[in-house]
Structures are given as C-alpha cells and as structure tokens.
C-alpha cells in the first residue's frame, strides 16, 4: 500500500552544488506540479459552469451561492497557478541546457513544445469546437468552421513558454555565464527581497493594466490572459535565478509561513478594497481599485508559491508508483484535458438534473478520465518522447 515515509524535519542543506545529473529529481516539485495540473482541470470545469470567457462550452449555474463560490475559486486560481507553472518550468531549464548543450536543448524543447501545440491547434481544438457546435447548438461542421476554430486554447502556455525559453537561449548565446571555479555557493531567499519583489510585481501589474486590463484578449495570437503577463515573465525569471541559488530546496520554513500569512492578510484587506466601487473597476485603467487588486495579486502569487514549495518539500517529498505515474502523465494531461472535460460536459448536457449535480459528476469523472486518456496516449510508440 502506497504511503509517505515517516516525517523527519529537514536536515541542513549543503551550500555547494553537486554535479548535475539527468537522474536528479525533485519529487516534491513533481507532486506540486501534479496538484497544479489538477487545479487546471478544476479551473476549466468551474469556467464551464459559471462564465465562458472564451471557453468551448458554457452551461451557467445561475446567480446563486454555488456560482459565486466558483467565481471566487476561478479568481484565486487565476491569480497564481499559471505563474507557478512558469516558475517551475524555468527552474529546470538551466540544468537541462548545461547537460545537453545549446543545440540539443533547443531541439528537444522545440519538439516537446511545438508538436503538441500543432496537434492541438489543428486537430483537438477544431474537433472540440465543432463537437460543441454540433451537439449543443445544432451547427453541422463546415470547412469554414474548422479554420475559425483552430486556436491554441489552453496551450497558449506552450506558446509563451517557447518564446521565453528561446529568448533565454539567445541570451545565453550572447551573454554566456562565467561560472566560478570554486564550488557553487547557494543562499536562501530573504524576506526583504521577497517582499520587495511582491510589491514591485503588484505595481508593475497595475501599470501594465492601464494598457491591458483583465479580460483583455489578444486575438491575433490567441492569448487569453495578457493582463497576467508581468507575473508570467517575472516568475519565469525568478525560476532561472532559483536554480542557480537552489531556492526550491533552501526556502526557510519560516519564509513559507510568512508567505501564507502575507497572502491571507492581503486577501482580507486589499482584495475587499479592490471590489469597492463601480463594477469591473478592479480590472485596470489605473483605478485605485485596480491598484489594490494588483498589489493583492502580487502578494498572493508570491506568498502562495513560497508556502506551497515549503509545504511540499517538507511533507510531499516522496513518491510511490502511483504518484510517479501521475507525475509522468502531467504534461499529457495538460495537453488533452480540454477536449476530455468538454466531452464530459456535452454528455451530461441532456441530463435532467440540476447543473450543480452535473458539475459534481464532471469533477468526479474529469480528473481520472484526463489521466487515463493521457496514460493511454503515452503508451503509443514515440508519444512519450514528446508528452
């Protein structure tokens, strides 16, 4: 029976970096990535049954308590989870680059990012959209409909990750790092620097949203959340720095607790202030409400990343066969989850039950079916190399 080993307090971590090995795995980061992937599924199921915001299928609950609970859940997850994905993805880039070399690294990233993106854009996305049009709105598939629906959907993440990664490769090409001859010395992050980062991220987001408010959409590149770009880029850069300083393993427990206290405090003060005033004034355009919301978001995203990393490192730094299988399937789950959960919603559509019951069924079936689909895909020869 799978279970965690007995809990032991963290031992002192060496301040010298051992030689990088392709076999090295941070199991707690794998488990954190699994949690974030499940949050993505839950987030998009919540979107399905609240407000569409460009999603494939929409069946609203109505203006009741469940609707408002789901709306808060969407807002809280949107405030940090994609930024956390960029943070984790960036953390493993320098080590892979050093092991593989520039050409091999770039080729591997292009293969793993572009192939799923193309398959999704020209196969899965049109199939999902046309299925919704046919079964939900009696609109038979057409060639024009196909070309109108081949968007990247949730895989915009791969597009932006590709741009940021290749930008870093170019940077390394023209500004190679000069590593010291002595063993690499690490240093944990300190709270003044973390607090400064969170506040600057909030202020930068507020300024950016004068031009690009929340709910903006860049249609020509199918980018659904450009208002969060400062967070995505900032946490990507932090991930690169965190690898050099081993921050994921060296974050002090007290800093994780401080992150938790900060996000709760900001959520009890700045978040309510951002909601006072005209509707949607918190979304941008330089309003005081937007400033409060952006500061909350900067503190919340920074604090929850610290708290989750510290907690998973202390409590979830282990893997049995099941958790290892989930970790290996996470990337494939992210790629295929949208068609799977939309199909579930379409199957549930004609049932004469309350929509909240449909949501509960969709959540219960959606997570295991996404992982089952991903696991079956990865058994196809050659697919596991990409997914």
C-alpha atoms as one frame of an Amber mdcrd trajectory, in Angstrom:
protein
   0.000   0.000   0.000   1.452   3.338  -1.064   2.114   5.917   1.597   4.598
   8.540   2.734   7.673   7.684   4.769   7.790   8.839   8.399   8.107  12.607
   8.566  11.503  13.965   9.578  12.470  17.639   9.942  14.623  18.970   7.144
  18.307  18.487   7.612  20.804  21.220   6.872  21.361  21.507   3.138  24.848
  21.637   1.681  25.941  25.009   0.391  27.839  23.514  -2.539  26.215  22.411
  -5.742  26.888  18.766  -6.670  27.459  17.832 -10.261  24.206  17.996 -12.202
  22.767  14.631 -13.106  19.930  13.865 -15.511  18.674  11.370 -12.938  18.171
  14.050 -10.296  14.500  14.546  -9.463  12.886  16.882  -7.011   9.985  14.667
  -6.054   8.189  17.379  -4.123   8.223  19.603  -7.235   6.787  16.734  -9.298
   3.997  16.379  -6.738   3.392  20.128  -6.709   3.124  20.057 -10.493   0.526
  17.280 -10.176  -1.528  19.450  -7.833  -1.298  22.403 -10.223  -2.356  20.221
 -13.166  -5.425  19.045 -11.257  -6.173  22.689 -10.436  -6.129  23.455 -14.176
  -8.775  20.777 -14.756 -10.913  22.070 -11.879 -10.461  25.676 -13.031 -11.745
  24.936 -16.531 -14.623  22.854 -15.208 -15.556  25.806 -12.991 -15.379  28.081
 -16.055 -17.656  25.676 -17.943 -20.389  26.059 -15.321 -20.013  29.742 -14.492
 -18.941  32.166 -17.236 -17.346  31.140 -20.507 -14.640  33.796 -21.014 -13.854
  32.275 -24.411 -14.146  28.671 -23.229 -15.533  25.999 -25.555 -18.779  25.214
 -23.744 -20.825  27.201 -21.253 -23.682  25.989 -19.044 -24.072  28.541 -16.227
 -25.238  27.617 -12.757 -27.195  30.833 -12.337 -26.718  33.646  -9.863 -26.694
  31.524  -6.722 -24.284  30.680  -3.921 -22.547  27.943  -5.947 -21.949  30.387
  -8.805 -20.270  32.904  -6.509 -18.151  30.224  -4.796 -16.916  29.013  -8.176
 -16.245  32.580  -9.303 -14.035  33.139  -6.248 -12.271  29.835  -6.940 -11.599
  30.931 -10.531 -10.223  34.283  -9.379  -7.939  32.717  -6.762  -6.534  30.049
  -9.080  -6.088  32.506 -11.938  -4.070  34.726  -9.612  -1.194  32.255  -9.257
  -1.354  28.831 -10.901  -0.085  29.641 -14.391   2.636  31.826 -12.903   3.625
  28.844 -10.735   3.870  26.704 -13.884   6.272  29.241 -15.435   8.307  29.317
 -12.205   8.685  25.524 -12.150   9.354  25.224 -15.883  12.120  27.844 -15.708
  13.767  26.163 -12.712  14.738  23.114 -14.781  15.889  24.970 -17.889  19.497
  25.863 -16.920  20.368  22.341 -15.774  18.949  20.775 -18.928  20.774  23.343
 -21.056  24.089  22.557 -19.371  23.675  18.800 -19.742  22.536  18.827 -23.363
  24.271  21.822 -24.860  22.565  24.642 -26.752  21.692  22.784 -29.981  20.384
  19.615 -28.357  18.473  21.586 -25.742  16.808  23.842 -28.323  15.877  20.840
 -30.479  14.356  18.964 -27.534  12.321  21.997 -26.428  11.084  22.683 -29.942
   9.978  19.048 -30.272   8.194  18.941 -26.908   6.508  22.328 -27.260   5.720
  22.742 -30.952   4.451  19.229 -31.783   1.725  19.186 -29.062   0.860  22.782
 -29.946   0.357  21.968 -33.636  -1.633  18.802 -32.909  -3.850  20.684 -30.501
  -4.317  23.700 -32.742  -5.163  21.828 -35.932  -6.802  18.653 -34.573  -8.012
  18.786 -30.969  -9.189  22.412 -30.822 -11.277  22.291 -34.033 -12.689  18.880
 -33.096 -13.701  20.204 -29.669 -15.275  23.402 -31.018 -17.104  21.668 -33.860
 -18.423  18.978 -31.493 -19.829  21.697 -29.220 -21.415  23.479 -32.174 -22.957
  20.270 -33.490 -24.255  18.683 -30.270 -25.062  21.804 -28.243 -26.203  24.252
 -30.926 -27.185  22.076 -33.943 -24.476  23.583 -36.156 -23.056  20.928 -38.518
 -19.264  21.037 -39.034 -18.000  23.039 -42.010 -14.612  23.781 -43.520 -15.030
  27.445 -42.652 -15.866  26.438 -39.095 -12.670  24.377 -38.914 -10.434  27.286
 -39.903 -12.267  29.590 -37.495 -11.670  27.306 -34.515  -8.036  26.166 -34.809
  -6.775  28.127 -31.804  -4.187  27.052 -29.201  -6.741  27.116 -26.377  -5.048
  26.357 -23.026  -1.841  25.598 -24.908  -1.132  29.321 -25.143   1.073  28.371
 -22.189   3.321  26.381 -24.534   3.498  29.285 -26.971   4.640  31.755 -24.326
   6.954  29.205 -22.699   8.569  28.601 -26.088   9.130  32.339 -26.605  10.599
  32.811 -23.118  12.778  29.706 -23.353  14.202  30.548 -26.769  14.759  34.117
 -25.584  16.822  32.765 -22.699  18.792  30.513 -25.090  19.631  33.537 -27.241
  20.629  35.455 -24.111  22.956  32.643 -23.073  24.399  32.549 -26.589  25.475
  36.201 -26.488  25.961  36.508 -22.697  27.421  33.164 -21.584  27.603  32.606
 -17.860  31.028  32.602 -16.272  30.683  30.029 -13.525  33.107  30.288 -10.605
  35.947  27.790 -10.293  35.093  27.128  -6.635  32.021  25.006  -5.729  28.775
  26.854  -6.272  27.634  28.708  -3.173  23.947  28.912  -2.544  21.860  31.266
  -0.475  18.220  31.057   0.569  15.899  33.916  -0.336  15.420  36.539   2.355
  12.168  38.204   3.295  13.145  41.819   2.401  13.933  40.751  -1.163  10.780
  38.634  -1.388   8.599  41.478  -0.061  10.185  43.934  -2.485   9.587  41.539
  -5.384   5.915  41.065  -4.446   5.290  44.813  -4.178   7.133  45.613  -7.417
   5.218  42.850  -9.179   1.955  44.363  -7.946   2.912  47.886  -9.013   4.198
  46.704 -12.384   0.986  44.755 -12.969  -1.091  47.826 -12.101   0.836  49.976
 -14.589   0.620  47.282 -17.265  -3.150  47.011 -16.818  -3.617  50.676 -17.614
  -2.974  49.487 -21.151  -4.079  45.844 -20.860  -6.911  45.344 -18.313  -8.068
  41.979 -17.015 -10.337  40.212 -19.555  -8.298  41.630 -22.439  -7.695  39.202
 -25.291  -5.010  39.460 -27.974  -6.884  37.911 -30.858  -4.134  37.731 -33.470
  -2.057  35.394 -31.281  -4.995  33.868 -29.358  -3.600  34.962 -25.980  -6.477
  34.885 -23.443  -4.753  36.327 -20.346  -2.319  39.080 -21.414  -3.103  41.078
 -18.267  -1.107  38.497 -16.290   1.990  38.784 -18.486   4.062  40.664 -15.844
   3.540  37.783 -13.427   4.351  35.095 -16.003   7.585  36.749 -17.128   8.670
  37.706 -13.604   8.174  34.225 -12.158   9.914  32.698 -15.178  12.967  34.873
 -14.452  12.756  34.013 -10.734  12.756  30.316 -11.669  16.008  30.752 -13.603
  17.611  32.526 -10.642  16.174  30.000  -8.192  18.007  27.152  -9.929  21.376
  28.877  -9.527  20.743  29.537  -5.838  18.867  26.271  -5.095  15.954  28.220
  -3.682  13.444  25.396  -4.090  15.371  23.280  -1.592  16.638  26.123   0.593
  13.477  28.177   1.213  13.351  28.531   5.015  10.250  27.128   6.647   9.623
  30.488   8.304   9.546  32.147   4.880   6.874  29.681   3.736   4.852  30.557
   6.846   5.413  34.265   6.168   4.141  33.773   2.616   0.981  32.140   3.965
   0.419  34.935   6.485   1.014  37.578   3.807  -1.441  36.088   1.322  -4.146
  35.717   3.986  -3.591  39.276   5.220  -3.672  40.687   1.680  -6.815  38.693
   0.901  -8.559  40.122   3.974  -7.547  43.734   3.286  -6.538  44.569  -0.286
  -8.939  42.195  -2.035 -12.109  43.616  -0.401 -10.856  47.158  -1.101 -10.448
  46.299  -4.782 -14.115  45.312  -5.001 -15.453  48.619  -3.644 -16.721  50.935
  -6.353 -18.076  50.574  -9.889 -18.289  47.120 -11.443 -15.023  45.914 -13.015
 -13.101  48.946 -11.792 -10.617  46.453 -10.328  -9.679  45.158 -13.773  -7.388
  48.038 -14.770  -7.271  51.507 -16.347  -5.246  52.932 -13.454  -8.068  52.993
 -10.900  -7.416  52.785  -7.134  -9.353  49.516  -7.129  -7.028  48.133  -9.793
  -4.020  49.164  -7.687  -5.417  47.309  -4.671  -6.200  44.236  -6.784  -2.776
  44.213  -8.471  -0.980  44.551  -5.122  -3.111  41.724  -3.734  -2.278  39.593
  -6.720   1.468  40.249  -6.419   1.451  39.372  -2.715  -0.914  36.421  -3.153
   1.012  34.790  -6.022   4.380  35.279  -4.312   3.127  34.112  -0.930   1.355
  31.016  -2.167   4.352  29.915  -4.268   6.566  30.185  -1.170   4.035  28.392
   1.040   3.424  25.558  -1.434   7.112  24.976  -2.135   7.944  24.853   1.574
   4.981  22.625   2.422   5.500  20.164  -0.429   9.229  19.982   0.308   8.551
  19.128   3.948   5.516  16.879   3.562   5.400  15.554  -0.007   8.997  14.799
  -0.912   8.253  11.153  -1.666   6.742   9.126  -4.498   5.396   5.631  -4.831
   4.416   4.042  -8.144   1.067   5.872  -8.341   2.392   9.360  -7.710   5.285
   8.700 -10.091   2.798   7.647 -12.781   0.763  10.811 -12.210   3.902  12.944
 -12.440   4.915  11.357 -15.722   1.424  11.943 -17.158   1.018  15.597 -16.098
   2.234  17.151 -19.338  -0.001  14.937 -21.468  -2.931  15.723 -19.156  -2.427
  19.441 -19.672  -2.448  18.928 -23.453  -5.618  16.774 -23.619  -7.688  17.928
 -20.644  -9.816  20.481 -22.506 -11.348  18.057 -25.063 -11.909  15.463 -22.325
 -13.793  17.714 -19.911 -15.775  19.390 -22.700 -16.839  15.935 -23.920 -17.945
  15.071 -20.379 -19.963  18.302 -20.199 -21.633  17.514 -23.546 -22.542  14.007
 -22.374 -24.078  15.464 -19.211 -25.885  18.260 -21.083 -29.200  16.433 -21.733
 -29.493  15.001 -18.217 -32.475  16.372 -16.348 -30.593  17.088 -13.135 -29.507
  20.365 -11.503 -26.400  21.889 -13.041 -24.594  21.670  -9.699 -25.055  17.899
  -9.832 -23.602  17.907 -13.353 -20.588  19.815 -12.046 -20.041  17.281  -9.262
 -20.253  14.407 -11.754 -17.932  16.216 -14.167 -15.332  16.779 -11.443 -15.582
  13.166 -10.242 -15.162  11.803 -13.765 -12.994  14.513 -15.309  -9.795  14.135
 -13.299  -9.465  10.330 -13.643 -10.514  10.384 -17.325  -7.935  13.062 -18.141
  -5.167  10.999 -16.561  -6.445   7.767 -18.120  -6.514   9.385 -21.574  -3.017
  10.768 -21.060  -1.719   7.395 -19.894  -3.158   5.617 -22.935  -1.681   8.208
 -25.290   1.742   7.820 -23.732   1.662   4.099 -24.473   1.655   4.836 -28.219
   5.202   4.360 -29.546   7.064   7.671 -29.745   4.410   9.724 -27.940   6.064
   9.517 -24.530   9.137  11.184 -26.021   7.026  14.269 -26.708   4.494  14.058
 -23.880
